[in-house]
Amino acid sequence: MAKIDEVKARIDWLKELFKIVVAVMVADIAGMAKLYLDKTIDEVFYMGGLLLPVLVVVCIVISRKMERKMSELENL
């Protein structure tokens, strides 16, 4: 049972990490929207725009790792 508990703990950790990344994405989008509405499009706005694709890739990587761990859990 130790291996099952280890895989479950890893899945839980990945879920929490995924939640944090999604929260950062939402905050980034909200910040960019605020800057756009205030008509203060400057370096910070563009940095937020450059950060979004990075965060999307991180979400994809985390979700794939979660899928692998879940399939590993099914095989145990």
HELIX and SHEET records of a PDB file:
HELIX    1   1 ALA A    2  LEU A   37  1                                  36    
HELIX    2   2 GLU A   43  ASN A   75  1                                  33    
END                                                                             
